[in-house]
Amino acid sequence: MKNYSGNADSILTPEKIAELEKSTHFTAKEIQRVISYYAQYDKSLNGQDGIPVEDLSEIPELCGCPFYERIVYAYLERSTMSLKAEAFLRMFSTLSSRATAEEKSRALFDCLDCSHDGSLGFDELFRFYKSILNPAVDDDYIVDLVVRILERPGIKEEHRVPYEEFLKLISPEEIQEKMTVDLQLTT
């Protein structure tokens, strides 16, 4: 695998790096290291093709994140089913320990909201709990849990959980625990 060590310019322009420094949780130097890390997985000659979705499971830091597949899908370029350098950087910024629980909660909610209607239904909540609960918890228990949540008197829209209600289903501490992935970058 090639390595673009110290030369993120080959993938991102200096102007783009400066912009990303303002809009992510990384410094310019860290952005260069993240892009060098990215280049280890993007097998294209110039680092422009992206990392194919099937290769993302090779990134060891992602393996411990229960939502990594959903999060990755949110950042994928759909036409090529690959993750480009800037999207890779933004994804790991959201997952970094520097991102707030609020940022992570919003990102997780948006990833779970498959219908893109600003609320979560039965299937979306089932997948959410299936991801965070112990694998020993059987599906019948999860179904019962989701049904009870959707039938709560406080739910305004019938059988849909909006973002504000979603925040009551998972604590900020649990969000930080489940949604934090820091890349192991060499200095």
C-alpha angles and dihedrals in degrees: 000000000000124000127212092194111180091352106095086145088081088066104021127030120237088250091054091048090052090050092048091049088060096044102040137050093253133096119228090259091050090048089057090050092047090051091049088052090048090052090060088067102034102083095191119113097242100029092248103109097070133224111297112240092242091057095054091081086068090070101097096205091061095056094080096051111095092204100043096115093052093044093047090050090055090058099039123114098238098207093060099021088228136121114239125210098260093045089048090053094047092047093053090045089058091046095045122110087244093066115094124244087247092057091047093046092052092046092049093047091049090050092050094046096089093166091053091222098123095256141078124236133193098288094046093049091045090055090046094054092040087058098048104035125083111275088237090068106099125229093247090062091049092048090052091048093050093046090052091050093049091049095052113129092232093062104105100191111055113255094349128105116210122208094265091057092043089060088062092056097062129031122235088244092055091047089053091048097047098036103044119103119161117190115234097235122182116232 
